[in-house]
Structures are given as C-alpha cells and as structure tokens.
Amino acid sequence: MTPPVSRGFRGRGRDTADAGRIPPGQYVTPDFPVLSAGPTPHQPKETWSFEIRGEVDEPRSWNLGAVQCAP
C-alpha cells in the first residue's frame, strides 16, 4: 500500500504571509495550489462521473462529457 504522504514531503514555511490568517500546515502560493500531498490516483476519463444522491427527490448522475464546458 502506498503511504498517504510521500517520504519527501516536508511542507513549506510561512515566510511572507500573516501567520494569523493562514491555517496550520498551509501556505500561500502564487501559482495554482496542489490540493493533495500524496500520489494522485489515475482513472480513465471514460469512468468519471458526477452524482447527486441522498436527500434529494431523484438521484442524478452525469458523465464527463455532460459536465464539460465548451471551449
């Protein structure tokens, strides 16, 4: 089993941000943030889906093509 956090992960410091405004373990980044610290699972796009279920009148499901925006 792959560990949830890679051995090289040590986090980053809070060098330029106001420490009172940044949650513990997080940091400010000028580029797009990475939302996971471990390996990203890869699945074929054909298997992707978006579902709404639970306390709804009628469960709904969409595949990737149905939720993609046209360029």
N, CA, C and O atoms as a Maestro MAE file, in Angstrom:
{
 s_m_m2io_version
 :::
 2.0.0
}

f_m_ct {
 s_m_title
 :::
 protein
 m_atom[284] {
  # First column is atom index #
  i_m_mmod_type
  r_m_x_coord
  r_m_y_coord
  r_m_z_coord
  i_m_residue_number
  s_m_chain_name
  s_m_pdb_residue_name
  s_m_pdb_atom_name
  i_m_atomic_number
  :::
  1 25 0.840 -1.190 0.000 1 A "MET " " N  " 7
  2 3 0.000 0.000 0.000 1 A "MET " " CA " 6
  3 2 0.882 1.249 0.000 1 A "MET " " C  " 6
  4 15 1.880 1.313 0.717 1 A "MET " " O  " 8
  5 25 0.508 2.231 -0.801 2 A "THR " " N  " 7
  6 3 1.263 3.476 -0.891 2 A "THR " " CA " 6
  7 2 0.919 4.362 0.305 2 A "THR " " C  " 6
  8 15 -0.259 4.525 0.625 2 A "THR " " O  " 8
  9 25 1.922 4.937 0.972 3 A "PRO " " N  " 7
  10 3 1.623 5.821 2.101 3 A "PRO " " CA " 6
  11 2 0.889 7.069 1.618 3 A "PRO " " C  " 6
  12 15 1.086 7.488 0.477 3 A "PRO " " O  " 8
  13 25 0.036 7.682 2.471 4 A "PRO " " N  " 7
  14 3 -0.744 8.847 2.046 4 A "PRO " " CA " 6
  15 2 0.105 10.081 1.766 4 A "PRO " " C  " 6
  16 15 -0.319 10.956 1.011 4 A "PRO " " O  " 8
  17 25 1.288 10.172 2.354 5 A "VAL " " N  " 7
  18 3 2.170 11.310 2.123 5 A "VAL " " CA " 6
  19 2 3.532 10.764 1.734 5 A "VAL " " C  " 6
  20 15 4.063 9.872 2.396 5 A "VAL " " O  " 8
  21 25 4.099 11.302 0.658 6 A "SER " " N  " 7
  22 3 5.382 10.798 0.205 6 A "SER " " CA " 6
  23 2 6.488 11.105 1.210 6 A "SER " " C  " 6
  24 15 6.380 12.060 1.980 6 A "SER " " O  " 8
  25 25 7.548 10.302 1.205 7 A "ARG " " N  " 7
  26 3 8.639 10.471 2.157 7 A "ARG " " CA " 6
  27 2 9.306 11.836 2.044 7 A "ARG " " C  " 6
  28 15 9.819 12.348 3.038 7 A "ARG " " O  " 8
  29 25 9.312 12.429 0.870 8 A "GLY " " N  " 7
  30 3 9.979 13.711 0.674 8 A "GLY " " CA " 6
  31 2 9.134 14.904 1.072 8 A "GLY " " C  " 6
  32 15 9.627 16.032 1.046 8 A "GLY " " O  " 8
  33 25 7.880 14.696 1.441 9 A "PHE " " N  " 7
  34 3 7.001 15.825 1.761 9 A "PHE " " CA " 6
  35 2 7.339 16.399 3.132 9 A "PHE " " C  " 6
  36 15 7.287 15.694 4.140 9 A "PHE " " O  " 8
  37 25 7.684 17.677 3.162 10 A "ARG " " N  " 7
  38 3 8.004 18.342 4.416 10 A "ARG " " CA " 6
  39 2 7.202 19.625 4.613 10 A "ARG " " C  " 6
  40 15 7.347 20.300 5.632 10 A "ARG " " O  " 8
  41 25 6.371 19.955 3.656 11 A "GLY " " N  " 7
  42 3 5.600 21.188 3.766 11 A "GLY " " CA " 6
  43 2 6.442 22.398 3.395 11 A "GLY " " C  " 6
  44 15 7.586 22.263 2.960 11 A "GLY " " O  " 8
  45 25 5.870 23.573 3.569 12 A "ARG " " N  " 7
  46 3 6.554 24.822 3.268 12 A "ARG " " CA " 6
  47 2 6.361 25.797 4.409 12 A "ARG " " C  " 6
  48 15 5.423 25.683 5.199 12 A "ARG " " O  " 8
  49 25 7.242 26.731 4.477 13 A "GLY " " N  " 7
  50 3 7.161 27.728 5.537 13 A "GLY " " CA " 6
  51 2 6.156 28.816 5.234 13 A "GLY " " C  " 6
  52 15 5.593 28.873 4.141 13 A "GLY " " O  " 8
  53 25 5.937 29.673 6.202 14 A "ARG " " N  " 7
  54 3 5.010 30.800 6.059 14 A "ARG " " CA " 6
  55 2 5.802 32.094 5.961 14 A "ARG " " C  " 6
  56 15 5.538 33.030 6.716 14 A "ARG " " O  " 8
  57 25 6.750 32.169 5.067 15 A "ASP " " N  " 7
  58 3 7.687 33.277 5.048 15 A "ASP " " CA " 6
  59 2 7.093 34.656 4.807 15 A "ASP " " C  " 6
  60 15 7.518 35.600 5.474 15 A "ASP " " O  " 8
  61 25 6.138 34.837 3.898 16 A "THR " " N  " 7
  62 3 5.653 36.175 3.587 16 A "THR " " CA " 6
  63 2 4.215 36.435 4.032 16 A "THR " " C  " 6
  64 15 3.751 37.572 3.955 16 A "THR " " O  " 8
  65 25 3.519 35.437 4.484 17 A "ALA " " N  " 7
  66 3 2.107 35.595 4.829 17 A "ALA " " CA " 6
  67 2 1.935 35.924 6.308 17 A "ALA " " C  " 6
  68 15 2.780 35.585 7.137 17 A "ALA " " O  " 8
  69 25 0.840 36.582 6.619 18 A "ASP " " N  " 7
  70 3 0.477 36.860 8.005 18 A "ASP " " CA " 6
  71 2 0.081 35.531 8.653 18 A "ASP " " C  " 6
  72 15 -0.940 34.946 8.289 18 A "ASP " " O  " 8
  73 25 0.876 35.054 9.602 19 A "ALA " " N  " 7
  74 3 0.665 33.737 10.214 19 A "ALA " " CA " 6
  75 2 -0.713 33.591 10.841 19 A "ALA " " C  " 6
  76 15 -1.202 32.468 10.957 19 A "ALA " " O  " 8
  77 25 -1.355 34.664 11.245 20 A "GLY " " N  " 7
  78 3 -2.675 34.590 11.846 20 A "GLY " " CA " 6
  79 2 -3.781 34.321 10.844 20 A "GLY " " C  " 6
  80 15 -4.898 33.978 11.231 20 A "GLY " " O  " 8
  81 25 -3.485 34.474 9.553 21 A "ARG " " N  " 7
  82 3 -4.514 34.294 8.520 21 A "ARG " " CA " 6
  83 2 -4.378 32.993 7.740 21 A "ARG " " C  " 6
  84 15 -5.258 32.662 6.945 21 A "ARG " " O  " 8
  85 25 -3.306 32.253 7.948 22 A "ILE " " N  " 7
  86 3 -3.075 31.011 7.218 22 A "ILE " " CA " 6
  87 2 -3.262 29.835 8.173 22 A "ILE " " C  " 6
  88 15 -2.624 29.798 9.225 22 A "ILE " " O  " 8
  89 25 -4.128 28.865 7.829 23 A "PRO " " N  " 7
  90 3 -4.336 27.705 8.705 23 A "PRO " " CA " 6
  91 2 -3.047 26.911 8.889 23 A "PRO " " C  " 6
  92 15 -2.187 26.925 8.007 23 A "PRO " " O  " 8
  93 25 -2.898 26.222 10.011 24 A "PRO " " N  " 7
  94 3 -1.706 25.404 10.250 24 A "PRO " " CA " 6
  95 2 -1.501 24.389 9.136 24 A "PRO " " C  " 6
  96 15 -2.450 23.747 8.686 24 A "PRO " " O  " 8
  97 25 -0.258 24.248 8.696 25 A "GLY " " N  " 7
  98 3 0.072 23.281 7.654 25 A "GLY " " CA " 6
  99 2 -0.182 23.775 6.245 25 A "GLY " " C  " 6
  100 15 0.084 23.045 5.291 25 A "GLY " " O  " 8
  101 25 -0.693 25.006 6.077 26 A "GLN " " N  " 7
  102 3 -0.945 25.544 4.749 26 A "GLN " " CA " 6
  103 2 -0.025 26.725 4.497 26 A "GLN " " C  " 6
  104 15 0.575 27.266 5.425 26 A "GLN " " O  " 8
  105 25 0.081 27.121 3.237 27 A "TYR " " N  " 7
  106 3 0.954 28.220 2.869 27 A "TYR " " CA " 6
  107 2 0.381 28.951 1.665 27 A "TYR " " C  " 6
  108 15 -0.441 28.403 0.930 27 A "TYR " " O  " 8
  109 25 0.815 30.182 1.469 28 A "VAL " " N  " 7
  110 3 0.382 30.993 0.332 28 A "VAL " " CA " 6
  111 2 1.253 30.619 -0.860 28 A "VAL " " C  " 6
  112 15 2.467 30.467 -0.726 28 A "VAL " " O  " 8
  113 25 0.630 30.470 -2.025 29 A "THR " " N  " 7
  114 3 1.374 30.141 -3.236 29 A "THR " " CA " 6
  115 2 0.934 31.074 -4.363 29 A "THR " " C  " 6
  116 15 -0.254 31.376 -4.473 29 A "THR " " O  " 8
  117 25 1.863 31.539 -5.203 30 A "PRO " " N  " 7
  118 3 1.491 32.424 -6.307 30 A "PRO " " CA " 6
  119 2 0.923 31.673 -7.500 30 A "PRO " " C  " 6
  120 15 0.337 32.292 -8.388 30 A "PRO " " O  " 8
  121 25 1.081 30.350 -7.543 31 A "ASP " " N  " 7
  122 3 0.562 29.578 -8.655 31 A "ASP " " CA " 6
  123 2 -0.644 28.757 -8.211 31 A "ASP " " C  " 6
  124 15 -1.113 28.905 -7.082 31 A "ASP " " O  " 8
  125 25 -1.137 27.911 -9.070 32 A "PHE " " N  " 7
  126 3 -2.313 27.115 -8.758 32 A "PHE " " CA " 6
  127 2 -1.975 26.123 -7.651 32 A "PHE " " C  " 6
  128 15 -1.007 25.374 -7.785 32 A "PHE " " O  " 8
  129 25 -2.739 26.093 -6.565 33 A "PRO " " N  " 7
  130 3 -2.402 25.212 -5.446 33 A "PRO " " CA " 6
  131 2 -2.620 23.732 -5.775 33 A "PRO " " C  " 6
  132 15 -3.524 23.378 -6.532 33 A "PRO " " O  " 8
  133 25 -1.792 22.893 -5.202 34 A "VAL " " N  " 7
  134 3 -1.947 21.449 -5.306 34 A "VAL " " CA " 6
  135 2 -2.811 21.026 -4.130 34 A "VAL " " C  " 6
  136 15 -2.485 21.334 -2.984 34 A "VAL " " O  " 8
  137 25 -3.897 20.333 -4.391 35 A "LEU " " N  " 7
  138 3 -4.869 20.027 -3.355 35 A "LEU " " CA " 6
  139 2 -4.682 18.656 -2.721 35 A "LEU " " C  " 6
  140 15 -5.577 18.165 -2.033 35 A "LEU " " O  " 8
  141 25 -3.532 18.034 -2.944 36 A "SER " " N  " 7
  142 3 -3.245 16.767 -2.289 36 A "SER " " CA " 6
  143 2 -1.751 16.677 -2.015 36 A "SER " " C  " 6
  144 15 -0.943 17.280 -2.721 36 A "SER " " O  " 8
  145 25 -1.392 15.926 -0.991 37 A "ALA " " N  " 7
  146 3 0.017 15.775 -0.643 37 A "ALA " " CA " 6
  147 2 0.552 14.419 -1.059 37 A "ALA " " C  " 6
  148 15 1.764 14.206 -1.021 37 A "ALA " " O  " 8
  149 25 -0.291 13.519 -1.446 38 A "GLY " " N  " 7
  150 3 0.136 12.178 -1.804 38 A "GLY " " CA " 6
  151 2 -0.005 11.941 -3.289 38 A "GLY " " C  " 6
  152 15 -0.256 12.872 -4.055 38 A "GLY " " O  " 8
  153 25 0.157 10.701 -3.695 39 A "PRO " " N  " 7
  154 3 0.036 10.377 -5.112 39 A "PRO " " CA " 6
  155 2 -1.404 10.576 -5.597 39 A "PRO " " C  " 6
  156 15 -2.360 10.300 -4.872 39 A "PRO " " O  " 8
  157 25 -1.535 11.051 -6.813 40 A "THR " " N  " 7
  158 3 -2.850 11.280 -7.400 40 A "THR " " CA " 6
  159 2 -3.286 10.024 -8.133 40 A "THR " " C  " 6
  160 15 -2.574 9.548 -9.018 40 A "THR " " O  " 8
  161 25 -4.456 9.473 -7.778 41 A "PRO " " N  " 7
  162 3 -4.919 8.271 -8.488 41 A "PRO " " CA " 6
  163 2 -5.294 8.621 -9.930 41 A "PRO " " C  " 6
  164 15 -5.847 9.689 -10.192 41 A "PRO " " O  " 8
  165 25 -4.995 7.730 -10.843 42 A "HIS " " N  " 7
  166 3 -5.315 7.965 -12.247 42 A "HIS " " CA " 6
  167 2 -6.399 6.991 -12.679 42 A "HIS " " C  " 6
  168 15 -6.266 5.778 -12.515 42 A "HIS " " O  " 8
  169 25 -7.475 7.542 -13.235 43 A "GLN " " N  " 7
  170 3 -8.570 6.731 -13.752 43 A "GLN " " CA " 6
  171 2 -8.884 7.225 -15.155 43 A "GLN " " C  " 6
  172 15 -8.778 8.420 -15.428 43 A "GLN " " O  " 8
  173 25 -9.267 6.327 -16.041 44 A "PRO " " N  " 7
  174 3 -9.637 6.749 -17.393 44 A "PRO " " CA " 6
  175 2 -10.812 7.735 -17.339 44 A "PRO " " C  " 6
  176 15 -11.739 7.565 -16.547 44 A "PRO " " O  " 8
  177 25 -10.762 8.754 -18.180 45 A "LYS " " N  " 7
  178 3 -11.824 9.768 -18.190 45 A "LYS " " CA " 6
  179 2 -13.196 9.170 -18.491 45 A "LYS " " C  " 6
  180 15 -14.220 9.727 -18.097 45 A "LYS " " O  " 8
  181 25 -13.212 8.057 -19.175 46 A "GLU " " N  " 7
  182 3 -14.487 7.409 -19.504 46 A "GLU " " CA " 6
  183 2 -15.227 6.935 -18.254 46 A "GLU " " C  " 6
  184 15 -16.438 6.723 -18.301 46 A "GLU " " O  " 8
  185 25 -14.512 6.767 -17.135 47 A "THR " " N  " 7
  186 3 -15.146 6.282 -15.906 47 A "THR " " CA " 6
  187 2 -15.561 7.415 -14.979 47 A "THR " " C  " 6
  188 15 -16.201 7.162 -13.958 47 A "THR " " O  " 8
  189 25 -15.214 8.667 -15.308 48 A "TRP " " N  " 7
  190 3 -15.550 9.800 -14.444 48 A "TRP " " CA " 6
  191 2 -17.054 10.049 -14.441 48 A "TRP " " C  " 6
  192 15 -17.719 9.912 -15.468 48 A "TRP " " O  " 8
  193 25 -17.582 10.419 -13.271 49 A "SER " " N  " 7
  194 3 -18.996 10.798 -13.195 49 A "SER " " CA " 6
  195 2 -19.191 11.776 -12.037 49 A "SER " " C  " 6
  196 15 -18.379 11.844 -11.115 49 A "SER " " O  " 8
  197 25 -20.264 12.511 -12.106 50 A "PHE " " N  " 7
  198 3 -20.660 13.443 -11.055 50 A "PHE " " CA " 6
  199 2 -22.067 13.039 -10.652 50 A "PHE " " C  " 6
  200 15 -22.959 12.953 -11.496 50 A "PHE " " O  " 8
  201 25 -22.271 12.788 -9.355 51 A "GLU " " N  " 7
  202 3 -23.567 12.295 -8.889 51 A "GLU " " CA " 6
  203 2 -24.110 13.162 -7.761 51 A "GLU " " C  " 6
  204 15 -23.358 13.680 -6.936 51 A "GLU " " O  " 8
  205 25 -25.412 13.306 -7.743 52 A "ILE " " N  " 7
  206 3 -26.111 13.925 -6.617 52 A "ILE " " CA " 6
  207 2 -27.108 12.888 -6.127 52 A "ILE " " C  " 6
  208 15 -28.008 12.467 -6.854 52 A "ILE " " O  " 8
  209 25 -26.922 12.488 -4.871 53 A "ARG " " N  " 7
  210 3 -27.818 11.476 -4.301 53 A "ARG " " CA " 6
  211 2 -27.928 11.720 -2.805 53 A "ARG " " C  " 6
  212 15 -27.201 12.546 -2.252 53 A "ARG " " O  " 8
  213 25 -28.800 11.031 -2.172 54 A "GLY " " N  " 7
  214 3 -29.013 11.224 -0.738 54 A "GLY " " CA " 6
  215 2 -30.375 11.838 -0.516 54 A "GLY " " C  " 6
  216 15 -31.385 11.289 -0.955 54 A "GLY " " O  " 8
  217 25 -30.415 12.978 0.165 55 A "GLU " " N  " 7
  218 3 -31.696 13.607 0.488 55 A "GLU " " CA " 6
  219 2 -32.177 14.492 -0.654 55 A "GLU " " C  " 6
  220 15 -32.355 15.699 -0.491 55 A "GLU " " O  " 8
  221 25 -32.383 13.878 -1.802 56 A "VAL " " N  " 7
  222 3 -32.926 14.557 -2.976 56 A "VAL " " CA " 6
  223 2 -34.128 13.760 -3.461 56 A "VAL " " C  " 6
  224 15 -34.237 12.565 -3.189 56 A "VAL " " O  " 8
  225 25 -35.026 14.420 -4.178 57 A "ASP " " N  " 7
  226 3 -36.199 13.713 -4.688 57 A "ASP " " CA " 6
  227 2 -35.804 12.620 -5.671 57 A "ASP " " C  " 6
  228 15 -36.350 11.517 -5.646 57 A "ASP " " O  " 8
  229 25 -34.849 12.942 -6.537 58 A "GLU " " N  " 7
  230 3 -34.455 11.991 -7.571 58 A "GLU " " CA " 6
  231 2 -32.943 12.059 -7.763 58 A "GLU " " C  " 6
  232 15 -32.430 13.107 -8.154 58 A "GLU " " O  " 8
  233 25 -32.209 10.969 -7.498 59 A "PRO " " N  " 7
  234 3 -30.754 10.986 -7.716 59 A "PRO " " CA " 6
  235 2 -30.440 11.288 -9.176 59 A "PRO " " C  " 6
  236 15 -31.171 10.868 -10.072 59 A "PRO " " O  " 8
  237 25 -29.351 12.016 -9.414 60 A "ARG " " N  " 7
  238 3 -28.937 12.387 -10.772 60 A "ARG " " CA " 6
  239 2 -27.476 12.020 -10.956 60 A "ARG " " C  " 6
  240 15 -26.714 11.995 -9.990 60 A "ARG " " O  " 8
  241 25 -27.082 11.734 -12.186 61 A "SER " " N  " 7
  242 3 -25.704 11.386 -12.499 61 A "SER " " CA " 6
  243 2 -25.362 11.903 -13.892 61 A "SER " " C  " 6
  244 15 -26.177 11.829 -14.812 61 A "SER " " O  " 8
  245 25 -24.133 12.433 -14.038 62 A "TRP " " N  " 7
  246 3 -23.648 12.934 -15.314 62 A "TRP " " CA " 6
  247 2 -22.260 12.384 -15.579 62 A "TRP " " C  " 6
  248 15 -21.478 12.208 -14.645 62 A "TRP " " O  " 8
  249 25 -21.937 12.105 -16.849 63 A "ASN " " N  " 7
  250 3 -20.584 11.695 -17.195 63 A "ASN " " CA " 6
  251 2 -19.754 12.946 -17.507 63 A "ASN " " C  " 6
  252 15 -20.279 14.059 -17.483 63 A "ASN " " O  " 8
  253 25 -18.472 12.767 -17.797 64 A "LEU " " N  " 7
  254 3 -17.581 13.899 -18.020 64 A "LEU " " CA " 6
  255 2 -18.043 14.776 -19.170 64 A "LEU " " C  " 6
  256 15 -17.998 16.001 -19.060 64 A "LEU " " O  " 8
  257 25 -18.485 14.185 -20.263 65 A "GLY " " N  " 7
  258 3 -18.938 14.962 -21.413 65 A "GLY " " CA " 6
  259 2 -20.103 15.872 -21.098 65 A "GLY " " C  " 6
  260 15 -20.213 16.954 -21.674 65 A "GLY " " O  " 8
  261 25 -20.978 15.456 -20.192 66 A "ALA " " N  " 7
  262 3 -22.147 16.257 -19.841 66 A "ALA " " CA " 6
  263 2 -21.812 17.458 -18.966 66 A "ALA " " C  " 6
  264 15 -22.545 18.446 -18.970 66 A "ALA " " O  " 8
  265 25 -20.706 17.386 -18.211 67 A "VAL " " N  " 7
  266 3 -20.371 18.490 -17.322 67 A "VAL " " CA " 6
  267 2 -19.249 19.382 -17.838 67 A "VAL " " C  " 6
  268 15 -18.963 20.418 -17.237 67 A "VAL " " O  " 8
  269 25 -18.606 18.998 -18.946 68 A "GLN " " N  " 7
  270 3 -17.536 19.821 -19.508 68 A "GLN " " CA " 6
  271 2 -18.107 21.046 -20.183 68 A "GLN " " C  " 6
  272 15 -19.169 20.992 -20.805 68 A "GLN " " O  " 8
  273 25 -17.397 22.147 -20.056 69 A "CYS " " N  " 7
  274 3 -17.777 23.388 -20.726 69 A "CYS " " CA " 6
  275 2 -17.178 23.391 -22.126 69 A "CYS " " C  " 6
  276 15 -16.063 22.913 -22.339 69 A "CYS " " O  " 8
  277 25 -17.912 23.920 -23.053 70 A "ALA " " N  " 7
  278 3 -17.389 24.041 -24.425 70 A "ALA " " CA " 6
  279 2 -16.326 25.136 -24.452 70 A "ALA " " C  " 6
  280 15 -16.457 26.148 -23.764 70 A "ALA " " O  " 8
  281 25 -15.263 24.934 -25.254 71 A "PRO " " N  " 7
  282 3 -14.203 25.958 -25.327 71 A "PRO " " CA " 6
  283 2 -14.672 27.227 -25.988 71 A "PRO " " C  " 6
  284 15 -13.900 28.176 -26.123 71 A "PRO " " O  " 8
  :::
 }
 m_bond[283] {
  # First column is bond index #
  i_m_from
  i_m_to
  i_m_order
  :::
  1 1 2 1
  2 2 3 1
  3 3 4 2
  4 3 5 1
  5 5 6 1
  6 6 7 1
  7 7 8 2
  8 7 9 1
  9 9 10 1
  10 10 11 1
  11 11 12 2
  12 11 13 1
  13 13 14 1
  14 14 15 1
  15 15 16 2
  16 15 17 1
  17 17 18 1
  18 18 19 1
  19 19 20 2
  20 19 21 1
  21 21 22 1
  22 22 23 1
  23 23 24 2
  24 23 25 1
  25 25 26 1
  26 26 27 1
  27 27 28 2
  28 27 29 1
  29 29 30 1
  30 30 31 1
  31 31 32 2
  32 31 33 1
  33 33 34 1
  34 34 35 1
  35 35 36 2
  36 35 37 1
  37 37 38 1
  38 38 39 1
  39 39 40 2
  40 39 41 1
  41 41 42 1
  42 42 43 1
  43 43 44 2
  44 43 45 1
  45 45 46 1
  46 46 47 1
  47 47 48 2
  48 47 49 1
  49 49 50 1
  50 50 51 1
  51 51 52 2
  52 51 53 1
  53 53 54 1
  54 54 55 1
  55 55 56 2
  56 55 57 1
  57 57 58 1
  58 58 59 1
  59 59 60 2
  60 59 61 1
  61 61 62 1
  62 62 63 1
  63 63 64 2
  64 63 65 1
  65 65 66 1
  66 66 67 1
  67 67 68 2
  68 67 69 1
  69 69 70 1
  70 70 71 1
  71 71 72 2
  72 71 73 1
  73 73 74 1
  74 74 75 1
  75 75 76 2
  76 75 77 1
  77 77 78 1
  78 78 79 1
  79 79 80 2
  80 79 81 1
  81 81 82 1
  82 82 83 1
  83 83 84 2
  84 83 85 1
  85 85 86 1
  86 86 87 1
  87 87 88 2
  88 87 89 1
  89 89 90 1
  90 90 91 1
  91 91 92 2
  92 91 93 1
  93 93 94 1
  94 94 95 1
  95 95 96 2
  96 95 97 1
  97 97 98 1
  98 98 99 1
  99 99 100 2
  100 99 101 1
  101 101 102 1
  102 102 103 1
  103 103 104 2
  104 103 105 1
  105 105 106 1
  106 106 107 1
  107 107 108 2
  108 107 109 1
  109 109 110 1
  110 110 111 1
  111 111 112 2
  112 111 113 1
  113 113 114 1
  114 114 115 1
  115 115 116 2
  116 115 117 1
  117 117 118 1
  118 118 119 1
  119 119 120 2
  120 119 121 1
  121 121 122 1
  122 122 123 1
  123 123 124 2
  124 123 125 1
  125 125 126 1
  126 126 127 1
  127 127 128 2
  128 127 129 1
  129 129 130 1
  130 130 131 1
  131 131 132 2
  132 131 133 1
  133 133 134 1
  134 134 135 1
  135 135 136 2
  136 135 137 1
  137 137 138 1
  138 138 139 1
  139 139 140 2
  140 139 141 1
  141 141 142 1
  142 142 143 1
  143 143 144 2
  144 143 145 1
  145 145 146 1
  146 146 147 1
  147 147 148 2
  148 147 149 1
  149 149 150 1
  150 150 151 1
  151 151 152 2
  152 151 153 1
  153 153 154 1
  154 154 155 1
  155 155 156 2
  156 155 157 1
  157 157 158 1
  158 158 159 1
  159 159 160 2
  160 159 161 1
  161 161 162 1
  162 162 163 1
  163 163 164 2
  164 163 165 1
  165 165 166 1
  166 166 167 1
  167 167 168 2
  168 167 169 1
  169 169 170 1
  170 170 171 1
  171 171 172 2
  172 171 173 1
  173 173 174 1
  174 174 175 1
  175 175 176 2
  176 175 177 1
  177 177 178 1
  178 178 179 1
  179 179 180 2
  180 179 181 1
  181 181 182 1
  182 182 183 1
  183 183 184 2
  184 183 185 1
  185 185 186 1
  186 186 187 1
  187 187 188 2
  188 187 189 1
  189 189 190 1
  190 190 191 1
  191 191 192 2
  192 191 193 1
  193 193 194 1
  194 194 195 1
  195 195 196 2
  196 195 197 1
  197 197 198 1
  198 198 199 1
  199 199 200 2
  200 199 201 1
  201 201 202 1
  202 202 203 1
  203 203 204 2
  204 203 205 1
  205 205 206 1
  206 206 207 1
  207 207 208 2
  208 207 209 1
  209 209 210 1
  210 210 211 1
  211 211 212 2
  212 211 213 1
  213 213 214 1
  214 214 215 1
  215 215 216 2
  216 215 217 1
  217 217 218 1
  218 218 219 1
  219 219 220 2
  220 219 221 1
  221 221 222 1
  222 222 223 1
  223 223 224 2
  224 223 225 1
  225 225 226 1
  226 226 227 1
  227 227 228 2
  228 227 229 1
  229 229 230 1
  230 230 231 1
  231 231 232 2
  232 231 233 1
  233 233 234 1
  234 234 235 1
  235 235 236 2
  236 235 237 1
  237 237 238 1
  238 238 239 1
  239 239 240 2
  240 239 241 1
  241 241 242 1
  242 242 243 1
  243 243 244 2
  244 243 245 1
  245 245 246 1
  246 246 247 1
  247 247 248 2
  248 247 249 1
  249 249 250 1
  250 250 251 1
  251 251 252 2
  252 251 253 1
  253 253 254 1
  254 254 255 1
  255 255 256 2
  256 255 257 1
  257 257 258 1
  258 258 259 1
  259 259 260 2
  260 259 261 1
  261 261 262 1
  262 262 263 1
  263 263 264 2
  264 263 265 1
  265 265 266 1
  266 266 267 1
  267 267 268 2
  268 267 269 1
  269 269 270 1
  270 270 271 1
  271 271 272 2
  272 271 273 1
  273 273 274 1
  274 274 275 1
  275 275 276 2
  276 275 277 1
  277 277 278 1
  278 278 279 1
  279 279 280 2
  280 279 281 1
  281 281 282 1
  282 282 283 1
  283 283 284 2
  :::
 }
}
